[in-house]
Amino acid sequence: MRPATAIPPELLTPTEMAQADRLAGAGPALMEAAGRAVALAILSRFRPARVLVLAGPGHNGGDGYVIARRLERAGWDVAVAALAPPRGDALVAAAAWRGPMRDFSVAEVRRAGLIVDAVFGAGLARPVVGLVAEVLAAARAPIIAVDIPSGVCGATGALRGFAAQAALTVTFFRRKPGHLLLPGRDLCGDLLLADIGLPAAVLDSIRPRAFANGPALWSLPRPDATTHKHSRGHVTVLSGAGMSGAALLAARAARRAGAGLVTLACADAASAASHRLAEPGALVLEVRGMGALLGQILADVRRAVVLLGPGLPPDATTRGALAALLGAGRRVVADAGALTACAGRPELLRGAAILTPHAGEFARGFGAPGEDRLTAVRAAAAQTGAVVLLKGSDSIIAAPDGRVAINHNAPPWLATGGTGDVLAGLAAALLAQGLPAYEAACAAAWLQGEAARRIGPGLLAEDLPMALPQAFVAAGGAPEA
């Protein structure tokens, strides 16, 4: 059960949110509730100031008229600047406003001490240009955005023309993908989700397929008194001679994440020797030649999960290793060299359990994702039958069945070499312990973000495995009993 105070993980596209409104019989009462929620947020966070509400003609503008009325009742100096005459339910809210009206202009915005952006909502279908862009760009005071900053696409987080930086964004019922995907996430400023009385039962009809990643989506493996190392799964990490440190990082993360056994498989003596010294708790399998090495791996059915890619060259040998492992039914986490080896030929990845590309690897394998990255990653997952984890500060994890999660807890200091290897090792370890591929990828992304947050600036990839136990505890589990 999710705690009552937890933010619900479901994310609704603008179309799905409109459906929720229809199912709940949305009207002036819900508009009143939305405006009240924003007004209360302003009253609790800002000192009284000269407020200018920028109101569009639709539902967002209607919320704006309610906000203006409630702030004026609280004794604030409030005026409304209407972009166009209100329509629909907004007519009711506008008729209840008896305060001053101002020009929708740069001059009026510059006189304001606080600005409410109630121009356009998350379902904006056209770019913000011309007068609206000029007025928003002229703002010098803090902006409070209603639902989402005007100009941000609620479905993708992409810019539609221009969007101004908000200090606070107040949205309703459920967040939208655009609140968590960049650049929309940053433009929202602080994000507040308000309950306006929409019943959660409408989700039964909508059946959301997008979620904010977090422990509500998955449960970590919990060892008990009967657990032994073989029951906790065996992860094999293939190591390349050129960048053997990448495999070492992945193996260390896999061990910290609870894999019962981790093997570093090497086709050269130098890598094997360095691994024995650097990672004494891991097994080291040394067999000369990739073909012979794969033969040894495939001869042991307990080596069910194989991580292929960190430090490996993107060549025909790596491509052949992938084909052999998939052909033998091994559960493969493909990263780095394994992904680049299949550039332009995504069909070669079909049958893998988890793919962990960064933006460049994704573009080489599946084409540039464009603005709608959720759709692009979903398509890649459907094409390959694998869970695809597109890495970034707003990582997207998609399952072949259409489920998608957005991971938004990754701090910027994760942007350093080797952290992708750690993430791949984490995912492999969770997969080996019995988590389904989608849950394993989601949990790995969240755990790495939490570990990085605890380490703070100055993080090195080598630091992450040591911080994983605390991250497991924060997620409600632990890698050790």
Disulfide bonds with the S-S distance in Angstrom:
none
